[in-house]
Amino acid sequence: MQYVSTRGHASGQRFCDILLEGLAPDGGLYLPEHYPQVDDATLTRWRALPYAELAFEILSLYIDDIPPSDLRALCERTYTPAVFGTEAIVPLRVLDPAQAGGAPLYLEALSNGPTLAFKDMAMQLLGNLFEYELARRGETLNILGATSGDTGSAAEYAMRGKRGVSVFMTSPAGRMSPFQQAQMFSLMDENIHNIAIEGVFDDCQDLVKAVSNDLDFKRRYRIGTVNSINWARLVAQVVYYFAGYFQATRANDQPVRFTVPSGNFGNVCAGHVARMMGLPIDMLVVATNENDVLDEFFRTGVYRVRSSADTHETSSPSMDISKASNFERFVFDLLGRDAAQVRELFGDRLGREGVFDLGAHPAFAQAATTYGFASGRSTHADRLATIRACWNDRQQMVDTHTADGIKVAREHLHPQYPMIVLETALPIKFAATIVEALGREPLRPAAFEGIENLPKRVVTLPPDLEAIKAFIVARCQGVPAAVA
Ligand SMILES: *Cc1c(COP(=O)(O)O)cnc(C)c1O
């Protein structure tokens, strides 16, 4: 399989070439040159597979530069009950039972990994892939990132103790929930470095960008990223759409709908890929919070990125985005893979005007018709009401992001097609809003009892480029002797 850039310049890359890279050199995002098609017989065969085997089958369609026996071993090491808590890995449970003749609404649990958010599903595989590929090349990598919570902790738990790779994770000092801080800062692994920046998330992100823009520093200290535009993360997420589908249906002629709490459009983009491969997904519902960039697009065709001043801080913070970094992938497909148009929209127009409008474009209607997209929006009041109703009426406690998904999903039900809402985090990660909604503390998995009291390993730095560079230089891996 070869990979192309959404902006048209790069081509002929294989999976392991793009694994350790972020953006394509032309600023675009990588996509496979075509989507492998899965026929009825294949779906039937896959129905019976355990999750790790299913992952191997799907990944092998996109990865042909890792020997199959190695890829299978990587999948088996990643998707085990020891890491994800259950044999099913992503078990489905009923939230709203089927009414007479109708279809139920399910929650698909993607949040039973080490950091209790769905990002573990892809990041755990990425950790194993990185370790494998770096060893094969005899290279090292220092991952630099900025996080407001879920991504950073998922990256750290995926990379901890892995050979050849270190993580330098910046986060805004004092801004993450106490549980999230405890999760990250209690890691004592030597290759994990927590850096609390005296500032807000944007300061962290600016620092990471500034370091990455210093190409000489970046090369010398082998700086890399694990952000959500990485194709390997996306393709790993394709697997649970298949796994969810198989649990909700008995035969391959039964369509389903998925609703996805969305921020950077990574998760739902994986659903798009699954659908393009032939999985019978009737509708992909994009659920946003008050930061409704994506809902606005799917309703009107206008894609209007927000300034940081216009980005709301909400109680579903992992969906607080000003622009959706994976969205370019979908637009590339929507525009018939016309890279010149994508370059004009994302490379020029967005940079210049901060907005583009496809409302009058002949392709826009296909977002709903050909590609099955729909959308909706949820607010803090909706979130509280949904969390309360799930707890009081269904005896299920859901997190704030999942609540946004449930609220929007219920606006897009089909009488016969099951609706599957992706559960993207567990309530314990966002305790303050659970207390606000329910007047009680969230349920806490036993393994996380008392983690707030563990010793913490974190340094606090000012939002200063030289300070963070000096910190990296002192701690990074694999620097040539002449430099160190
Ligand atoms: C990251 C995240 C999201 C948003 O996912 P995208 O892939 O960015 O759309 C939603 N919910 C939770 C809990 C997350 O951590």
The ligand as an SDF file (V2000), in Angstrom:
LIG
                    3D

 15 15  0  0  0  0  0  0  0  0999 V2000
   -9.7060   13.1580   22.1180 C   0  0  0  0  0  0  0  0  0  0  0  0
  -11.0670   12.9830   22.6760 C   0  0  0  0  0  0  0  0  0  0  0  0
  -12.2140   13.2510   21.9070 C   0  0  0  0  0  0  0  0  0  0  0  0
  -12.1480   13.8180   20.5050 C   0  0  0  0  0  0  0  0  0  0  0  0
  -11.6250   12.8880   19.5870 O   0  0  0  0  0  0  0  0  0  0  0  0
  -11.1390   13.3550   18.1300 P   0  0  0  0  0  0  0  0  0  0  0  0
  -10.4820   12.1700   17.5610 O   0  0  0  0  0  0  0  0  0  0  0  0
  -10.1620   14.4900   18.3790 O   0  0  0  0  0  0  0  0  0  0  0  0
  -12.3260   13.8110   17.3790 O   0  0  0  0  0  0  0  0  0  0  0  0
  -13.4600   12.9970   22.4680 C   0  0  0  0  0  0  0  0  0  0  0  0
  -13.5820   12.5280   23.7220 N   0  0  0  0  0  0  0  0  0  0  0  0
  -12.5010   12.2610   24.5010 C   0  0  0  0  0  0  0  0  0  0  0  0
  -12.7050   11.7670   25.8760 C   0  0  0  0  0  0  0  0  0  0  0  0
  -11.2020   12.4750   24.0050 C   0  0  0  0  0  0  0  0  0  0  0  0
  -10.1440   12.2130   24.7830 O   0  0  0  0  0  0  0  0  0  0  0  0
  1  2  1  0
  2  3  1  0
  2 14  2  0
  3  4  1  0
  3 10  2  0
  4  5  1  0
  5  6  1  0
  6  7  2  0
  6  8  1  0
  6  9  1  0
 10 11  1  0
 11 12  2  0
 12 13  1  0
 12 14  1  0
 14 15  1  0
M  END
$$$$
